[in-house]
Amino acid sequence: MTEIKETLIKIKEVADQILETHENSTVRFDGVNYADLAVVDVSYNLHLDGEETYSVLIEECSPTAYNFQEYMVGRLNIKLGFDVNVVCEW
């Protein structure tokens, strides 16, 4: 397995753990459907300028659920030690 694939799997596992912990807490964000909230994809992005980034796609929350996105970005950074973009969609 390649290093990138291993990193993608690790990001998915950590994102799932963060969602589970959050769903079991009393904190709620606007624009989030907690009944079906899920990480559905993780991607590696290599940009033309050579920058490499990772992204997580979370479904069942509004693309404008900025507080939720900031929460997830912050928690992912703390757990993984690097930045991961969070994209939300219904």
Secondary structure, 3 states (H helix, E strand, C coil): CCHHHHHHHHHHHHHHHHHHHHHCCCCCCCCECCCCCEEEEEEEEECCCCCEEEEEEEECECCCCHHHHHHHHHHHHHHHCCCCEEEEEC
